[in-house]
Amino acid sequence: MRSFPLAALLLLLSTGASFAQVSPAEGNWACTANIDGTKAGILTIFAGSYGYASANFGSTASGTGNVQLATDGATFVDGNLIANAGINVALLSFDEQGRDILTLFTPVKPVLTCKPR
């Protein structure tokens, strides 16, 4: 009977890594435009997919797509943000008070700054 608790512990430890693979980019984010500080939209990232709702009526950036999650953000794989807005990467950083900031980049420059909702 001693081997059962040891086997259960080893099984738990071997599966624990899969539970720990959560990206800090997952969640709901309120985004503002870097160019003028106006409200840009709402971004939701969860389980390898995203949804973006632009604050601008009729914006072609609104829609859904897939992301590759990472420990420091996410890479947009497809969908409206990459196809219509050119946004391909989101990187997590911190503001002066230590709060999370998710910055969305095109290949040329950062275009949106997002804060948790």
Disulfide bonds with the S-S distance in Angstrom:
Cys31-Cys114 2.06
